[in-house]
Amino acid sequence: MNNVVLLPIIIPLLTGMIMIIFRKNIRFQRAFSIFAILATGAVSVFLMAQIRAKGIQTLQLGGWQAPFGISMVADMFSALLLLTTSVVSFCCLLFAFRSIGKEREASYFYPMVLFLITGVNGSFLTGDLFNLYVCFEVMLISSYVLITLGGTKKQLRESIKYVLTNIVSSFLFLVAIAYLYAMTGTLNLAHLSVRIAEAGQDGLMTTVAILFLIVFSMKAALFLFFWLPGSYSAPPTAIAALFAGLLTKVGIYALFRMFTLVFYHEPQITHLIIGVLGALTMLLGAIGAIAYWDIKKILTYNVMVGVGFIMAGLASFTPVAMTGSIYYLIHDMIIKALIFLIGGTMIHLTGTSKLKEISGLIGTHPYLGWLFFIAALSLSGIPPLSGFLGKVYITQGTFETGYYWLGAIGLITSLMVLFSIMKIFMNGFWGETYLSEEMEKGTTKGLMFPIGLLTVATIVLGVGAEGIIEYVNLATESLMNPKLYIEAVFRGNVTP
């Protein structure tokens, strides 16, 4: 029994519920939301220390032994993502203080953010497939409110596409769960792993696995990303950055968990499909990023490239590739939030997202310009920043597996990402400064601090990789060896 495992879910949930009562007290909501995020981050650090010292931490709710009760499981993979979620959400909330507007703040913005984080953290910690569905829905319902908050015409138009897509994926999720339960008689992830290993992953089971792949691909924007460009460019900057840093990453986490713990027996089918989808996602995302001259569009298409690159490591399914994917996933959560915040600040200053109407911002905002330059290098995988190590490991893993085509596509699209992101720097920050500070539509006051924090985080992830890689290796070990997860869940209990 380890009640600490439940705290990353309980803290934001209770805090959000309390803040609803104090809707009009904005100062209280700001302070209380920051406290909740910091507390959740502290619990995540504690969990990482516990996992490192004692192994995977589990909690059986209600005292019911697995697989009959609800299992909560924290391995190093989950704990790393919990901590990264806290860092990203902390910076996005700080940015929101100065940018989201009092009207949105008074319309339950902070409670909705905390409910969204509740769903995200719950997805990372649940050891039960149906509760994964529940946590997804908590996250999605909160995101429905956040994407429409403010009620602009563009928000409402894009929210229809976003909501309909997620309703379809949630329906398919329930269908897949029903089939899997009918075939195995359980929804506990560890028990599913045991049952499928005993019975074998036959053709019908592989078909169910592909159905889950479709479901989580829709949620992670893996190839099925038609909903993402508009949905992530419609809401205010703080919300868009939160979405870019967290939402697709939950879908990626679900793919990793399902296809390393449950459906790992036919990698020549399932993992090859993941590799093909990852390659197509990288190519289409990179083409979209270089084709547009709109800051929001360039950034949203770069989200897709990151998804595809992470999935290349899962497709390779080697320890080196998985280590690279985990490291790159952490990097991607931070860097996507960072570039969305900087891109949103550029739009806030100039009043437009069209690059051809922006020039010379580095003359009036040099710090913002050079922070964006660092973010661009990190996003592209330039050493010694955080994107480099993950890309090297993933590429090495694809070559070891014989997926040379996948590694080559990853390297080519990395160059395309560099081109697209430097296009923003060269056109938006470089050149003649024609917009004086007096002519600007907004100010950077209060916005630079969260941007600076995320920039420091991406530098530390790169320069301090030697200290971090130990935890990533532990996460890789738990994913590559399902027995560790199963034994932790059934500790002290005979596996049925």
N, C-alpha and C positions, 0 to 999 in steps of 0.2 A: 504494500500500500504506500502510495506517495502522492499526497494531496496537492503537492506543489505543481504537479502536471496539469491540474485543472485551472490554476490561477491565470494563465494567459488568456483563458476564455472568460472566466468569472470577472476579472478586473474591468475590462472594457465594457462588458455587458451590464454590470451593476452601475458603473459610472454613467453610461449612456441613459439608463433608466432614471437615475437620480437627476440628471441634467434636464430631462424633459419637464420635470416639475418646476425648474428654475429657468424657464424659457427666456424671460426678459432680462435676466441678469447675465449679460454677455461677459463681463469680467470674470464672474464665477465660472462660467462655462469654459472660457479660455484656460484659466488656471487649473481647473479640475481635469480637463481633457489632457493637458500636458502632464499633469501628475500621473494620470492613468497610463499614459504611454511610457513614461519613465519607469513606473513600477513594473509594467509588463516587460520592458527591456531588462530590468534588474533580475526579474524572475528567469528570463531566458538565459542570462549569463550564469545564474545559479544552476539551472538545468544542465547547461553545457559542462560545468565543473562536475556535477553529479554523474553525468553520463561518462565523462572521461575517467572518473575514479571507480565507478561501480557498474558501468554498463548501461544498457537501455533501461529507462524508467517507465513503469507502467502503473496504471490505476484501474481497478475494477469497480465501477460505480455500483453502489448499493450492496457491495460485498458478494455479489454473484460472480462465481468463477467463470472465466472464459471457457467456452464460447457462448455461454448462456446469458451473461450480462453484457453491459456496454463497456468496452475496453478503450482506455485512453493510453496512447503510447507515444513516448518522446524518445526518439533516437537522435543521433548527432545531426542527421540531415534535417529533421524537424526543428531542432533547437537553433541551428544556424539560420534557418529561414525565419523563425520567430524573432531572433535578434535583428536581422536585416529589416523585417517588417516594422519593427519599433523605430529603427533609425530613419527609414523612409517616411513613415507617418509622422514622426516628430518634426522633421524638417518641413513637410507639407503643411502641417498645422501652423508652424511659425510663419510660413509664407502667407497662409490664409489670413492671419491676424491683420495684415496690412493690405490685402488685395481682394478678399472675398466680398466685402461690403456688409454693412449692418443689416440690410434687409434679409440677405441670405443667412447671416448669423442668427437672426431672430426666427428663422424658419427651420429650426432644428438641424442646422448644419453639423454642429459638433456631436450631438447624439447619433446622427446617421453615420458619421465617420467612425465612431466607436463601435456601432453595430456592425459596420462593414469589417472592421478589424476583428471583431468577435468571430464572424464567419470565416475570415481568412485563417486566424489562429486555430479555430476549431477544425478546419480542413487539414491543417498540418498535424494535428494531434490525434484525431480520431482513429481508432483501430477497427472501425466497423463501416461497411460499405454504405448502409442506409443512412447512418449518421453523417457520412461524407456528403450524401445528397442533401441532408438537412442543413449542414453548414454552408454548402454551396448556395442554397436558397436564401439563407440569412444574409449572406454576402450580396447576392444578386438583388434582393428586395431593397437593401440599403442603397445599392448602386443605382437602382431605378429612380429613387428619390433624388439622389445627388446629381444625376445626369440631367434632370429636369428642373433643378433648383434655380429659380430665377425666371423660368418660363419664357425664354426668348424663342422666337420662331424657329431658329436653327436647332436649338436644343430639343424642342418638341418633335420636330421632323425626324431628327436622327435617333431620338429615344424610341420611336415606334419600331424602327428597324432593329435596334438593340434589344428591346423587350421581346419582340416576336422571335428573334433568333434564339434567345435564351429560353423562351418557353418551349420551342421545338427541341432544343438540346436537353432540357430537363425532362420532357416527355420520353425522349429516347433513352435517357439515363434510367428512368423508372422501368422501361421495358427491358433494358439490359439487366437490371437488378432482378427483375421477376424471373427471367430466363435462368440466370445464374443460380438463384435460390432454388428453383425447381430442379435443377440438375445436381446441386451439391447439398442442399438442405441447410445451408449456413450463409451468413453474410459477414462473419468475423474474418478480417483479412488474413490473420495467421491461420485460422481454421480452413479458410478457402485454399491457402497455399498447400496445406497438408492434404486436403481432399483431392485437389487437382493433381498433385504429385503422385498420389496413390492410384488414382483412376487413369491418369494419363490425359494429355491435352489432345483429344481426338479432333476430327474435323468439325463437329458441332461446337465443341468448346472453343476452338480457334475462331469460328464464326462469331460467337459471343464476344470473344476478345476483340475482334475487329469492330463490333458494334460499340464496345467501350472506347475503342480508339477513335471512332467517329465522334462520339459524345465529347470526349475530352479535347479532341482537336478543334471542335467548334468553340469550346470555352477558352482554349489556349491560343486561338488564332493560328493554328497549324494548318496551312493551306486554305482552310475554310475561314478566311479572314475578311470576307466582303463587308461585314458589319463594322469592322474596326476603324478604318480611316475617318469616317464621319462621326462615329460615336466618341472617339477620343479627341476630336478637334472641336466638338461643340461646347462642352462645359467650361467653366472658368479654369484658369491655369492650375490652381492648387488641386482641384478635383481631377483634372486631366493627368497631372503628374502622379497623383495617388493611384489612378487607374493604370497608368503605364507601368508604374513600379510594382503593382501588386496583383491586379486581377488576372492577367494572362498567366502569371507565374503560378497561381493556384492550379490552373489547368495543367501546366507543365509538371507541377508536383504530383498531381494525380496520375499522369502518364508514367512518371518515374516509379511511383509506388506500385501501380498495378502491373507494370511490365518488368519489374524486377522481383516482386514478391509473389504475384499470382500467375501471370501469363508469361512465363519466361522459358517455357519448354520448347517452343517452336520459333526460335529467333530468325530462322531462315525465311519465315513468312511474316510474322508480326513486326519484327525489328527492321526487316528490309522495307516493309511498307512505311514504317516511321522514317527511315532514311530517305526514301523517295519523296515523301511529303515534306520533310525538312529541306531537301534540296530545292524543290519547287517553291517553297515558302521563301527561302533565301533569295532565289533568282527574281521572283515576282516582286518581293519587297524592295530589293535593291533597284530594280528597274523603275518602280514607282518613286523611290527616293530621289533618283537622279533626274526623273522626268519633270517633276513639279518645281515651281518657283514660289511656292507658298510655304512659309515656315512650319505651320501646323501639319501640312501634308507630308513634308519631308520627314519630320520627326515621327509621325505615326507609322509611316512605311518602314522606318528604321526599327520600330518595335517588332515588326514581323521578321526582319532579318535576324534579330537576336533570338527569337523563338526557334527559327529554323536551325541556327547554329547550335543551340543547346541540344536540340533533338538529334543532331548528328552524333553527339557523344553517346546518347542512349541507343541509337541504331548500331553503333560499333560494339557496344556492350563489352568493353574490356575495362580493367581497373584504371588504366591510364586515361581512357576516354571519359569514363564516369567521373574521375577526379576533376578533369577539365570542365565537364558539364556543370558539376556542382559549384566549382569556383566561378565559372562564367555566369551561372545563374545568380549568384550573390552579387557579382559585379553588375550584371544587367539590371537588377532591381534598383541599385543605387544610381547607375549612370543614366537610366531612362528617366527617373524622377528628376535628376539634375538637369538634363538637356531640356526637358519640358518646362522646368522652372525658369531657366535662362531664356528659352524661346518665348515664353509667356511674358517675361519682363521686357524683352525687346518690343513685343506687340503693345504692351502697356505703355511704353515710352513713346512709341511712334504712332499708335492708333491704327496700324495696319499690319497684316501678316504677309503682304506681298513684297518679296525681296527686291524687286525692281523699283520699289518706292522708298527703300531704306538705304542709307549710305553713311559711312563715317562715324558710327556710334562710338568707336574706340577713342575718338577725340574728346568726347564729353564723358564717356564712361569707360575708362581704360581698365579698371578692375573687372568689370563685367565682361569686357572683351577677352582679356587674357584668361579668365576662368572658363569662358566658353572654349577657348583654344585648347586648354588642358583637357576639358571634357571631350572635345572632338578627337584628340589623340588617344584618349583612353577608350572611347567607343570604337575606334578603328583598330585597337590592339597594338598600339605603339609602345615599346618598352621604355621605362620600367613601370608603366601604369597598369591598372588592374586588368584591363582587357587582354593583355599580352599573354600571361601565363595560361589562362583558360583556353585561349585559341591554340597555343602550342600543344597542349595536352590533347585537345579534341582532334586536331589535325594528325598528331602522332597516332592516336587511337584508330582513326579512319584508315591510315596507311597500314597499320598492323593487321587490321581485319581484311585488308584487300579492297576496301571501298575508296580507291584512289579518286574516283569521280566525285565522291562526296567531299573529300578533303580539298580537291581542286576547286570545286564550287564554293566552298567556304572561304578559300583564299581569294578567289576572284571577287566575290561579293564583299569581302573586307575592303578591297580597294575601291569598290563602288560606293561603299558606306563612307570611306574617307573623302571621296570626291563630293558626295552629296552634302556632307556636314561642313566641309571646307567651303562649299558654295555659299552657305549661310555666313561663314566668317568673312570671306573675301568680299561679299556683296553687302552684308549688313554692317560689319564693323570697319572694314577697310574702305579706302576711297575718300572722297571729299565730304567733309562734315557740313551739311547744309541745315541741320536742325539744331538750333541752340537750345540750351537748357530751359530758357524762358518759353520756347515754342513747343516744348514737349508736352504730351498729353497726360503724363503721370510722373512719378518720382520713384527712385530706387530705395527710398528711406524704409528701413525695416525688412527689405527683401534680400539684401546682400548676405546677411548672416546665415540663413538656411542654405543658400547657394554655396557659401564658403564651407559650411559643415560637410555637405555632400562632396564637394571637391576634395577636401581633406580626406574623406573616407575612401575615395577612389585612389588617391595617392598612397594612403596607408595600405590598402589592399594589394597594391603593386609592390611598393618598396618593402613592406613588412610581410611579404608572402611567406617567408621562412617560418614565422611564428604562427601563421594562420593555417598553413598547409597540413599541420598535424591534425587539426580538427576536421579538415576536409577529407583527409585520408580515413579517419574514423567513420565519417559519413559514408564514404565509398565502401568501406568494409561491410557496414550494415546492409547496404543495398546489394552488394555482390554475393553476400552470404545470407540467404533468407533464414537459415537455421537460427541465426542470432536473434532475429525478430521473433520467430516462433517460440523459441525457448524463453524469451523474456515475457511474452504474453502468457504462456502456460507455466510459468515458474511456480513450483509447488503444487502443480496440478498435472494429472496424466492427460496427455494429448489424446482426444477421442479419435 
